Amino acid sequence: MPSAHKGIIWNHDSYLKAMVGPETQSQQKELQNYANGEWVDISGDDGEEVINPATGDSLGTVPFSDSADVDATVKQAQEAFKSWQSTPVEQRIQPLFRFKTLLEEHQEEIAEQLVAEHGKTRGEAMGELRRGIENVEVACGMPLMMQAGNLNHAAPQIDESANRESLGVFTAITPFNFPGMIPLWFLPYAVATGNSFILKPSEQAPLTAQFLFELIDEAGFPDGIVNLVHGSVETVNTLLEHPGIAGVSFVGSTPVAEHIYETASAHGKRVQAQGGAKNHAVVTENADIEYAAEKVFSAACACSGERCLALDIAVVEEAVYDEFAEAVVEQAENAVVGHGLDDETTIGPLITAEHEQNVRNAMQTGIEEGAEVLYDGRDVDVDGYDGNFLGPVVFGDVTTDMDIQQDEIFGPVLGLIPASDFDEAIETVNSTRFGNAASLFTDSGHKANRFKHEVEAGNLGVNVGTVAPMAFFHFGGRKASFFGDLHAQAEDMVQFYTDKTIYIERWPNQ
C-alpha cells in the first residue's frame, strides 16, 4: 500500500525567505536521506556546506552517506522491489500523476530554491522544472510504452511474444547544473517500469532534490520504491560496486563518466553515462545574422554557460564573419549579470568560487593562445552581492588547435572561428572529441541536409539555439559525450530499465 504523507522536513516558506532574502539563516539545516519511506539521519562523518553562489551565505549542510547508509538503502529498495515489480502498471503510474500535480503546484517555490543553490535565473529555473515535469508526463504513459510486441503463427502452431520485465534497483548520479530536471530524466521511468530507484544528487546542489523528495513523500509511493542518498565520491563508488544495484545512470563531466561506465560495467551493471561537451554552431552566409547572434549568444551564456548544451563555439562563414561578430558583441553588451531572482538578470553567478577561477583561467588561456578578445566581461561588479559573478567573454579568430576550442569550459565564454566555406565549417565541428550537440543557422535546405548527415553529434538543430530534445525523444550524445547505448528520456529509458523475456507457446491437438 502507498505510504501516508509523513510531513515535510521544514517549512519552505520560511526556509526560502531565509535563503533568498537579505539576511542569512539564523539556524543551519542538515540534510537527511530518504529511505524506505522515511527521512533518516546520515551516519557518514564527512560533509560540506551548501553555499548560495550569489551571496556566499550558507544554505545548510549536506552530510555524506557512508557504505552502511548505502547498503541499508539498497537492501530496503530490493525488498520493496519484490512486490512492486508485479504491481499492475496502471497502479504504478498513479503516484506519478500525483507527483506531477504537486510539482506544478510548487513549481515557483522549487524554482526559487533552485536559484538559491545554483544561481541560474528564475526563468531558467522555471524552464528547467517544466522540462522535468514533461518527463513525468511521458512516464505516465507506461501502459503503452512497456508493450513489447507479439506475433501469432510465428512458426507452425506457434505464437511468440516479447514481455518486458523490470530488473531491480537502479540508481542515478546527477549533476549540479540541472538539479530539478535531470533526476526526472530517470526517476519516473524507473518506477513506472516496476523498478525501485535511488537518487544520489550533486553535493553542490542537493536542496532541490530534497524538495522533490518531500513531494514524492506526499505523492504516495510505496515505502522503499523511491529513495534519496546524499554523498560524494565514496557514496558514488559504493553504489557503483554494490551487488544489489542493477543499473546506473550518470550525467556529468567526461572523466567522471568514463569512471562511472568502467566501474559499474565491470561490476555487471547496465550503464548510461552522459559526459562533457564542446558544442558548435555553424553560421552560413545566407543565415539571418541578427537571429543567429541572439540564439548563439543565449545558448552559450544561459545558465552561466554551465550546461552540456551550451553552444560555446560558432563557426562562421567568412562572408558574414564581421557582421556576426558585431551582432554577438552587441548581445554581450546587453547582458545583465546579477542575482538570479532579479528580473532583469540574464546571467547569474557560477556555482562555486573554485569553478569561477577555473573559468577565468580558461579565459586567460584563450588570451595567451592568441584569440582576439572581442568583449571582456570579466571585471563585472554586481551591486549588493559578493558572489561568484563573471560576465561573458567573446573571443574572435579562434583556431582549432586552441584549448578554448577543444576543452569544455562550462562558463559564459563564446569563441568565433572563421571558415572559408561550408566544407571547412563541417570539418571544424567534427574536429572535437565530443559529440553532444551542434546547431546550424542557414536559409539553405541543401546545407541543412548535409549538416544532418555529416555532423558527428547526437543532438542536431537547424535555426535552433539550444538543441534540447522534448521528453518524448531521447537525449542524444556521441563520442566522448556519452558512454553506453541507451540514452536518457523516452523509449530509451524503457529499454534501459527492462529486459525482454521471449515467450513461445504451442498447444498441439490433444
KAQUINOR-V585406 format. One record per residue. N is the residue number from 1. RES is the residue in three letters. PHI is phi in whole degrees, -180 to 180 (* if undefined). PSI is psi in whole degrees, -180 to 180 (* if undefined). D_CENTER is the distance of its C-alpha to the mean C-alpha in Angstrom with 2 decimals. Layout:
BEGIN
{{N:RES:PHI:PSI:D_CENTER} {N:RES:PHI:PSI:D_CENTER}}
END
This chain:
BEGIN
{{1:MET:*:147:31.81} {2:PRO:-62:144:28.88} {3:SER:-75:149:28.97} {4:ALA:-75:156:30.25} {5:HIS:-65:129:28.28} {6:LYS:-103:6:28.96} {7:GLY:91:151:28.24} {8:ILE:-85:159:25.55} {9:ILE:-67:-43:25.55} {10:TRP:-145:165:26.40} {11:ASN:-76:116:27.30} {12:HIS:-72:-29:24.32} {13:ASP:-61:-50:26.63} {14:SER:-71:-33:28.34} {15:TYR:-65:-45:25.27} {16:LEU:-67:-38:23.46} {17:LYS:-60:-39:26.74} {18:ALA:-67:-35:26.99} {19:MET:-75:-43:23.56} {20:VAL:-103:-8:23.75} {21:GLY:-81:180:27.53} {22:PRO:-71:-19:29.88} {23:GLU:-104:149:30.81} {24:THR:-83:166:28.92} {25:GLN:-64:141:28.83} {26:SER:-80:-23:32.20} {27:GLN:-135:127:30.87} {28:GLN:-75:151:27.86} {29:LYS:-108:141:25.62} {30:GLU:-115:123:24.75} {31:LEU:-72:159:21.85} {32:GLN:-125:161:22.58} {33:ASN:-81:161:21.14} {34:TYR:-120:112:21.30} {35:ALA:-142:135:23.19} {36:ASN:55:36:25.61} {37:GLY:79:14:25.38} {38:GLU:-135:150:26.36} {39:TRP:-83:126:25.13} {40:VAL:-129:146:26.39} {41:ASP:-68:152:27.01} {42:ILE:-98:132:25.41} {43:SER:-92:-9:28.13} {44:GLY:-64:152:26.61} {45:ASP:-84:-24:28.46} {46:ASP:-95:166:25.67} {47:GLY:175:-177:23.10} {48:GLU:-155:162:22.14} {49:GLU:-79:149:22.14} {50:VAL:-98:121:19.25} {51:ILE:-111:134:20.21} {52:ASN:-70:116:19.88} {53:PRO:-70:-14:19.10} {54:ALA:-89:-30:21.36} {55:THR:-115:-21:24.32} {56:GLY:81:2:24.18} {57:ASP:-76:150:25.04} {58:SER:-80:131:24.11} {59:LEU:-99:-7:22.15} {60:GLY:147:-173:23.00} {61:THR:-126:135:22.85} {62:VAL:-111:111:20.49} {63:PRO:-73:157:22.64} {64:PHE:-103:126:21.49} {65:SER:-68:138:22.32} {66:ASP:-95:-176:24.86} {67:SER:-63:-32:25.72} {68:ALA:-67:-41:27.91} {69:ASP:-61:-46:25.23} {70:VAL:-65:-47:22.96} {71:ASP:-61:-43:25.97} {72:ALA:-63:-41:27.15} {73:THR:-67:-43:23.87} {74:VAL:-62:-44:23.61} {75:LYS:-64:-39:27.27} {76:GLN:-67:-38:26.96} {77:ALA:-67:-37:24.07} {78:GLN:-62:-42:26.29} {79:GLU:-65:-42:29.14} {80:ALA:-65:-34:27.30} {81:PHE:-61:-31:26.15} {82:LYS:-57:-40:29.84} {83:SER:-94:-30:30.54} {84:TRP:-65:-37:27.16} {85:GLN:-63:-27:27.16} {86:SER:-101:4:30.44} {87:THR:-70:132:29.60} {88:PRO:-54:139:29.92} {89:VAL:-59:-34:26.70} {90:GLU:-62:-34:27.93} {91:GLN:-76:-35:28.11} {92:ARG:-65:-29:24.70} {93:ILE:-87:-9:23.00} {94:GLN:-63:-44:25.11} {95:PRO:-62:-29:23.06} {96:LEU:-68:-38:19.98} {97:PHE:-60:-44:22.13} {98:ARG:-67:-39:23.04} {99:PHE:-62:-43:19.51} {100:LYS:-59:-45:18.57} {101:THR:-63:-43:21.67} {102:LEU:-65:-39:20.97} {103:LEU:-60:-43:17.50} {104:GLU:-70:-37:19.34} {105:GLU:-67:-33:22.21} {106:HIS:-109:15:20.27} {107:GLN:-59:-43:17.60} {108:GLU:-67:-38:19.37} {109:GLU:-65:-45:19.85} {110:ILE:-62:-40:16.25} {111:ALA:-61:-42:15.42} {112:GLU:-65:-38:18.19} {113:GLN:-67:-40:17.05} {114:LEU:-61:-44:13.54} {115:VAL:-60:-42:15.54} {116:ALA:-63:-38:17.84} {117:GLU:-97:-18:15.60} {118:HIS:-108:-44:13.13} {119:GLY:110:-14:15.52} {120:LYS:-65:168:13.93} {121:THR:-74:163:16.42} {122:ARG:-59:-43:17.24} {123:GLY:-62:-41:16.75} {124:GLU:-64:-40:13.22} {125:ALA:-66:-42:12.48} {126:MET:-64:-41:14.46} {127:GLY:-65:-40:12.77} {128:GLU:-59:-47:9.25} {129:LEU:-67:-36:11.15} {130:ARG:-61:-41:13.10} {131:ARG:-64:-38:10.36} {132:GLY:-66:-43:9.59} {133:ILE:-61:-36:13.39} {134:GLU:-61:-34:13.85} {135:ASN:-69:-36:12.32} {136:VAL:-62:-42:14.82} {137:GLU:-60:-45:17.43} {138:VAL:-64:-43:16.98} {139:ALA:-65:-24:17.21} {140:CYS:-68:-13:20.38} {141:GLY:-89:19:21.93} {142:MET:-59:-31:22.00} {143:PRO:-56:-32:25.83} {144:LEU:-86:-39:25.77} {145:MET:-68:-27:22.72} {146:MET:-83:-8:24.24} {147:GLN:-67:133:27.51} {148:ALA:-115:-5:28.21} {149:GLY:101:153:31.50} {150:ASN:-152:164:35.17} {151:LEU:-145:112:38.28} {152:ASN:-75:147:41.78} {153:HIS:58:44:44.57} {154:ALA:-64:-28:42.32} {155:ALA:-149:170:45.53} {156:PRO:-52:120:49.04} {157:GLN:62:21:48.90} {158:ILE:-124:130:45.28} {159:ASP:-107:146:42.20} {160:GLU:-136:142:38.77} {161:SER:-144:162:35.35} {162:ALA:-118:126:31.87} {163:ASN:-116:129:30.43} {164:ARG:-80:133:26.83} {165:GLU:-124:138:26.79} {166:SER:-72:163:24.14} {167:LEU:-120:-20:23.85} {168:GLY:142:-132:23.36} {169:VAL:-103:124:20.85} {170:PHE:-114:153:17.23} {171:THR:-129:153:14.73} {172:ALA:-130:133:10.99} {173:ILE:-113:110:10.16} {174:THR:-114:157:6.90} {175:PRO:-92:174:6.47} {176:PHE:-76:-24:8.26} {177:ASN:-78:-23:6.76} {178:PHE:-136:69:4.94} {179:PRO:-71:-15:7.23} {180:GLY:-95:-35:8.41} {181:MET:-85:-50:6.20} {182:ILE:-65:-37:3.93} {183:PRO:-56:-30:7.48} {184:LEU:-84:-3:8.98} {185:TRP:-67:-25:7.77} {186:PHE:-118:-53:10.23} {187:LEU:-51:-52:12.66} {188:PRO:-61:-40:14.63} {189:TYR:-70:-39:15.33} {190:ALA:-60:-47:16.37} {191:VAL:-78:-34:18.85} {192:ALA:-67:-30:20.09} {193:THR:-83:-1:21.06} {194:GLY:101:14:23.06} {195:ASN:-100:166:21.20} {196:SER:-100:164:20.56} {197:PHE:-144:142:17.25} {198:ILE:-128:123:16.32} {199:LEU:-99:130:13.16} {200:LYS:-115:97:13.11} {201:PRO:-78:168:10.87} {202:SER:-62:137:10.99} {203:GLU:-69:-15:14.61} {204:GLN:-82:-22:13.99} {205:ALA:-145:66:12.43} {206:PRO:-92:-11:13.74} {207:LEU:-73:-32:15.66} {208:THR:-64:-42:13.23} {209:ALA:-62:-38:12.82} {210:GLN:-60:-41:16.60} {211:PHE:-66:-44:17.11} {212:LEU:-57:-39:15.18} {213:PHE:-78:-22:17.45} {214:GLU:-65:-37:20.47} {215:LEU:-73:-37:19.91} {216:ILE:-60:-42:19.43} {217:ASP:-60:-36:22.69} {218:GLU:-79:-25:24.32} {219:ALA:-71:-22:23.19} {220:GLY:97:29:25.48} {221:PHE:-69:146:23.74} {222:PRO:-60:151:26.29} {223:ASP:-57:135:26.37} {224:GLY:89:-7:24.35} {225:ILE:-81:-40:22.06} {226:VAL:-123:122:18.95} {227:ASN:-133:154:18.74} {228:LEU:-127:125:17.02} {229:VAL:-127:117:17.82} {230:HIS:-85:153:17.30} {231:GLY:165:-170:18.02} {232:SER:-132:-140:17.60} {233:VAL:-62:-46:18.71} {234:GLU:-61:-42:21.58} {235:THR:-61:-45:19.64} {236:VAL:-62:-49:17.13} {237:ASN:-63:-34:20.13} {238:THR:-64:-42:22.00} {239:LEU:-64:-42:19.43} {240:LEU:-63:-32:19.32} {241:GLU:-100:-9:23.10} {242:HIS:-69:130:23.98} {243:PRO:-67:-17:26.14} {244:GLY:-86:-2:25.01} {245:ILE:-95:126:21.40} {246:ALA:-87:-31:21.25} {247:GLY:-162:159:17.81} {248:VAL:-133:133:14.64} {249:SER:-114:144:10.99} {250:PHE:-147:145:8.96} {251:VAL:-135:128:6.08} {252:GLY:173:-153:7.92} {253:SER:-77:159:11.16} {254:THR:-64:-44:13.60} {255:PRO:-59:-41:16.35} {256:VAL:-71:-38:14.48} {257:ALA:-59:-41:13.08} {258:GLU:-62:-43:16.76} {259:HIS:-62:-45:17.98} {260:ILE:-59:-48:15.82} {261:TYR:-64:-48:17.00} {262:GLU:-67:-44:20.56} {263:THR:-70:-49:21.05} {264:ALA:-67:-42:19.72} {265:SER:-67:-33:21.42} {266:ALA:-65:-22:24.55} {267:HIS:-100:21:24.65} {268:GLY:78:24:24.65} {269:LYS:-106:153:21.18} {270:ARG:-72:143:18.99} {271:VAL:-140:137:15.91} {272:GLN:-132:120:12.83} {273:ALA:-131:108:11.19} {274:GLN:-85:125:8.78} {275:GLY:-103:-156:10.37} {276:GLY:-79:-173:11.11} {277:ALA:-156:159:12.49} {278:LYS:-146:85:15.56} {279:ASN:-88:141:15.57} {280:HIS:-116:145:19.01} {281:ALA:-109:144:20.68} {282:VAL:-113:128:24.25} {283:VAL:-116:116:26.73} {284:THR:-91:167:30.02} {285:GLU:-67:-18:33.39} {286:ASN:-106:20:33.52} {287:ALA:-79:160:30.19} {288:ASP:-77:102:30.18} {289:ILE:-65:-45:29.80} {290:GLU:-62:-44:29.20} {291:TYR:-63:-46:26.50} {292:ALA:-62:-42:24.85} {293:ALA:-63:-43:25.06} {294:GLU:-61:-48:23.50} {295:LYS:-70:-40:20.49} {296:VAL:-67:-46:20.02} {297:PHE:-63:-44:20.40} {298:SER:-61:-44:18.02} {299:ALA:-67:-30:15.31} {300:ALA:-76:-36:16.18} {301:CYS:-114:-9:16.38} {302:ALA:-60:147:14.23} {303:CYS:56:30:12.13} {304:SER:59:24:14.71} {305:GLY:78:4:13.33} {306:GLU:-90:66:10.48} {307:ARG:-157:153:7.83} {308:CYS:-78:-7:7.89} {309:LEU:-103:11:9.69} {310:ALA:-63:131:12.30} {311:LEU:-92:86:15.77} {312:ASP:-99:5:17.58} {313:ILE:-134:129:20.59} {314:ALA:-115:122:22.92} {315:VAL:-98:116:25.70} {316:VAL:-120:129:28.55} {317:GLU:-62:138:31.83} {318:GLU:-56:-31:34.66} {319:ALA:-62:-26:36.54} {320:VAL:-122:13:33.98} {321:TYR:-61:-50:32.46} {322:ASP:-64:-41:34.43} {323:GLU:-65:-43:33.86} {324:PHE:-67:-43:30.09} {325:ALA:-59:-42:30.05} {326:GLU:-64:-41:32.13} {327:ALA:-67:-37:29.91} {328:VAL:-68:-42:26.76} {329:VAL:-61:-38:28.72} {330:GLU:-63:-39:29.71} {331:GLN:-62:-42:26.11} {332:ALA:-65:-39:25.56} {333:GLU:-65:-29:28.77} {334:ASN:-91:-6:27.69} {335:ALA:-68:146:24.36} {336:VAL:-120:115:24.58} {337:VAL:-92:130:23.03} {338:GLY:-178:-168:23.13} {339:HIS:-68:138:21.92} {340:GLY:-64:-21:19.05} {341:LEU:-89:-6:21.39} {342:ASP:-80:126:24.07} {343:ASP:-60:-31:24.18} {344:GLU:-82:-10:25.16} {345:THR:-67:133:22.32} {346:THR:-114:-20:20.14} {347:ILE:-134:118:18.69} {348:GLY:-91:-173:17.97} {349:PRO:-75:163:18.29} {350:LEU:-81:161:16.29} {351:ILE:-63:-40:14.87} {352:THR:-141:162:18.00} {353:ALA:-64:-35:21.41} {354:GLU:-64:-44:20.94} {355:HIS:-68:-38:17.94} {356:GLU:-56:-43:20.02} {357:GLN:-66:-38:22.84} {358:ASN:-61:-41:20.90} {359:VAL:-68:-41:20.01} {360:ARG:-61:-38:23.67} {361:ASN:-64:-40:24.82} {362:ALA:-66:-39:22.99} {363:MET:-62:-42:24.60} {364:GLN:-65:-37:27.91} {365:THR:-60:-42:27.53} {366:GLY:-60:-40:27.24} {367:ILE:-64:-45:30.45} {368:GLU:-67:-29:32.21} {369:GLU:-77:-10:31.31} {370:GLY:103:7:33.16} {371:ALA:-69:146:30.61} {372:GLU:-82:130:32.10} {373:VAL:-85:108:30.61} {374:LEU:-87:-30:30.67} {375:TYR:-150:132:29.09} {376:ASP:-124:107:28.63} {377:GLY:-107:20:26.83} {378:ARG:-68:-26:26.70} {379:ASP:-94:25:29.48} {380:VAL:-62:143:27.94} {381:ASP:-127:125:29.33} {382:VAL:-107:109:27.87} {383:ASP:-61:132:30.81} {384:GLY:88:-5:30.60} {385:TYR:-135:146:27.50} {386:ASP:-124:63:27.23} {387:GLY:-111:-163:23.54} {388:ASN:-92:59:21.42} {389:PHE:-89:139:22.13} {390:LEU:-150:122:22.21} {391:GLY:-78:168:23.26} {392:PRO:-72:150:22.38} {393:VAL:-124:130:24.28} {394:VAL:-114:123:25.31} {395:PHE:-104:140:26.96} {396:GLY:-113:164:29.45} {397:ASP:55:41:31.14} {398:VAL:-74:146:28.35} {399:THR:-118:162:29.30} {400:THR:-70:-16:27.48} {401:ASP:-91:-2:28.76} {402:MET:-79:146:27.27} {403:ASP:-60:-37:24.54} {404:ILE:-69:-13:22.78} {405:GLN:-93:-25:22.60} {406:GLN:-99:-31:21.47} {407:ASP:-103:143:19.18} {408:GLU:-70:129:15.71} {409:ILE:-103:-36:16.55} {410:PHE:63:47:13.42} {411:GLY:-155:177:15.85} {412:PRO:-78:70:17.88} {413:VAL:-126:132:19.84} {414:LEU:-130:126:21.09} {415:GLY:-111:140:23.57} {416:LEU:-111:132:26.08} {417:ILE:-121:122:27.84} {418:PRO:-76:142:31.03} {419:ALA:-128:136:31.71} {420:SER:-69:-31:35.22} {421:ASP:-159:-178:34.22} {422:PHE:-69:-34:31.53} {423:ASP:-61:-45:32.14} {424:GLU:-65:-36:31.40} {425:ALA:-63:-45:28.22} {426:ILE:-63:-43:26.89} {427:GLU:-60:-40:28.07} {428:THR:-66:-43:26.25} {429:VAL:-59:-43:22.88} {430:ASN:-80:-5:23.42} {431:SER:-75:-18:24.67} {432:THR:-78:152:21.33} {433:ARG:-77:-11:20.25} {434:PHE:-91:164:16.69} {435:GLY:-152:49:16.02} {436:ASN:-85:-59:12.63} {437:ALA:-150:160:13.95} {438:ALA:-159:149:17.26} {439:SER:-128:150:19.18} {440:LEU:-123:132:22.91} {441:PHE:-114:115:25.05} {442:THR:-163:166:28.42} {443:ASP:-116:15:31.20} {444:SER:-108:116:32.13} {445:GLY:-65:-34:31.45} {446:HIS:-64:-45:32.76} {447:LYS:-68:-36:30.29} {448:ALA:-63:-40:27.40} {449:ASN:-67:-41:28.63} {450:ARG:-63:-43:28.90} {451:PHE:-58:-45:25.42} {452:LYS:-60:-37:24.04} {453:HIS:-95:-21:26.03} {454:GLU:-106:-21:26.16} {455:VAL:-81:135:22.80} {456:GLU:-95:74:20.92} {457:ALA:-149:155:17.29} {458:GLY:-89:-18:15.23} {459:ASN:-127:113:14.24} {460:LEU:-119:142:17.41} {461:GLY:-136:146:18.61} {462:VAL:-116:121:22.14} {463:ASN:57:35:22.78} {464:VAL:-128:131:19.13} {465:GLY:-77:-67:17.28} {466:THR:-96:113:13.56} {467:VAL:-89:73:13.29} {468:ALA:-103:111:10.62} {469:PRO:-64:147:12.04} {470:MET:-65:162:13.26} {471:ALA:-65:-21:12.42} {472:PHE:-90:8:15.71} {473:PHE:-120:151:14.82} {474:HIS:-76:159:12.65} {475:PHE:-91:114:9.89} {476:GLY:-78:178:12.18} {477:GLY:167:138:12.58} {478:ARG:-137:176:15.89} {479:LYS:53:-133:17.94} {480:ALA:-80:7:16.38} {481:SER:-92:-8:12.85} {482:PHE:-155:139:12.89} {483:PHE:-127:115:15.10} {484:GLY:137:-167:16.28} {485:ASP:-135:-9:17.48} {486:LEU:-122:126:15.50} {487:HIS:-93:178:12.02} {488:ALA:-76:155:9.44} {489:GLN:76:149:10.89} {490:ALA:61:-145:14.59} {491:GLU:-61:-34:17.51} {492:ASP:-58:-36:15.86} {493:MET:-68:-37:14.64} {494:VAL:-62:-43:18.27} {495:GLN:-68:-38:19.59} {496:PHE:-66:-39:17.39} {497:TYR:-90:1:18.42} {498:THR:-137:164:22.04} {499:ASP:-128:153:24.96} {500:LYS:-97:127:27.86} {501:THR:-98:127:31.33} {502:ILE:-88:127:34.08} {503:TYR:-118:118:36.99} {504:ILE:-117:128:40.34} {505:GLU:-133:142:43.35} {506:ARG:-136:133:47.00} {507:TRP:-123:85:49.72} {508:PRO:-64:153:53.04} {509:ASN:-61:134:56.09} {510:GLN:-83:*:57.94}}
END
